[in-house]
């Protein structure tokens, strides 16, 4: 099994509008869109990200609801999502807890 673990950190103005284009450079196959609690929806960023992914033709599965001190149940759900697919690209959108949760899902999925 080959696992590509390239990391790329991108900062740009209006990043939420460019995410689909950036992700499509890597793959349009399957993306795990992993994000935190509803604050993204309340400030309008969520809809912009989803629209950007769809416009770029990126197929994705959502796994939202990450809370501070991520719950193992959500990590297990992410592992199950990854186990059902041959290849998956991770996109995390949020802060430290989202990063921690995404790392746990990735590591356990790669085993």
C-alpha positions as CSV (number, residue, x, y, z in Angstrom):
1,X,0.0,0.0,0.0
2,X,1.4,3.4,-1.0
3,X,0.5,6.4,1.1
4,X,1.5,9.8,-0.1
5,X,1.8,12.2,2.8
6,X,2.7,15.5,1.2
7,X,1.7,18.5,3.3
8,X,1.1,21.9,1.9
9,X,0.2,24.9,3.9
10,X,-1.4,27.6,1.9
11,X,-2.4,31.1,3.0
12,X,-4.2,33.4,0.7
13,X,-6.8,36.2,0.7
14,X,-10.3,34.7,0.1
15,X,-8.9,31.2,0.6
16,X,-12.3,29.7,1.0
17,X,-13.1,30.6,-2.6
18,X,-9.9,28.9,-3.9
19,X,-10.0,25.6,-2.0
20,X,-11.7,23.7,-4.8
21,X,-9.1,24.8,-7.3
22,X,-6.2,23.9,-5.0
23,X,-7.6,20.5,-4.0
24,X,-8.3,19.6,-7.6
25,X,-4.5,20.0,-8.3
26,X,-4.0,16.9,-6.2
27,X,-7.1,14.8,-6.9
28,X,-10.8,15.1,-7.8
29,X,-11.4,11.5,-6.6
30,X,-12.5,11.7,-3.0
31,X,-11.8,14.3,-0.3
32,X,-12.5,14.0,3.4
33,X,-13.7,17.5,4.2
34,X,-13.1,17.6,8.0
35,X,-14.1,20.6,9.9
36,X,-15.1,22.0,13.3
37,X,-18.4,23.1,14.8
38,X,-21.0,25.3,13.3
39,X,-19.0,28.6,13.5
40,X,-18.0,28.1,9.8
41,X,-21.7,28.0,8.9
42,X,-22.6,31.0,11.0
43,X,-20.0,33.2,9.4
44,X,-20.7,32.0,5.9
45,X,-17.4,30.3,5.1
46,X,-18.8,26.8,5.0
47,X,-21.1,27.5,2.0
48,X,-18.3,29.2,0.1
49,X,-16.0,26.2,0.6
50,X,-18.6,23.7,-0.5
51,X,-19.4,25.8,-3.6
52,X,-15.7,26.0,-4.4
53,X,-15.3,22.2,-4.2
54,X,-18.4,21.5,-6.3
55,X,-17.3,24.1,-8.9
56,X,-13.9,22.4,-9.2
57,X,-15.6,19.0,-9.7
58,X,-14.1,17.6,-6.4
59,X,-16.1,14.6,-5.0
60,X,-16.1,14.8,-1.2
61,X,-17.4,13.3,2.0
62,X,-18.1,15.5,5.0
63,X,-17.1,14.8,8.5
64,X,-17.9,17.9,10.6
65,X,-18.6,18.5,14.2
66,X,-15.1,18.4,15.7
67,X,-15.2,19.8,19.2
68,X,-12.4,21.0,21.5
69,X,-10.6,17.8,22.7
70,X,-11.8,15.7,19.8
71,X,-14.1,12.8,20.5
72,X,-12.8,9.3,19.7
73,X,-16.2,8.4,18.3
74,X,-15.7,11.0,15.5
75,X,-12.2,9.7,14.8
76,X,-13.6,6.2,14.5
77,X,-16.3,7.5,12.1
78,X,-13.6,9.1,10.0
79,X,-11.6,5.8,10.0
80,X,-14.7,4.0,8.7
81,X,-15.2,6.5,5.9
82,X,-11.6,6.1,4.8
83,X,-11.7,2.3,5.0
84,X,-14.6,2.2,2.5
85,X,-12.5,4.1,-0.1
86,X,-9.4,3.1,-2.0
87,X,-7.9,6.6,-2.0
88,X,-8.8,9.7,-0.1
89,X,-7.4,13.1,0.2
90,X,-7.7,14.9,3.6
91,X,-8.8,18.6,3.8
92,X,-9.1,19.9,7.3
93,X,-10.7,23.3,7.9
94,X,-10.3,24.6,11.4
95,X,-8.0,24.9,14.4
96,X,-6.0,22.7,16.6
97,X,-8.7,20.2,17.5
98,X,-9.5,19.7,13.8
99,X,-5.8,19.1,13.1
100,X,-5.5,16.6,15.9
101,X,-8.6,14.7,14.8
102,X,-7.5,14.6,11.2
103,X,-4.0,13.3,12.2
104,X,-5.6,10.5,14.2
105,X,-7.9,9.5,11.3
106,X,-5.0,9.6,8.8
107,X,-2.6,7.6,11.0
108,X,-5.1,4.9,11.9
109,X,-6.4,4.7,8.3
110,X,-2.9,4.2,6.9
111,X,-2.4,1.0,9.0
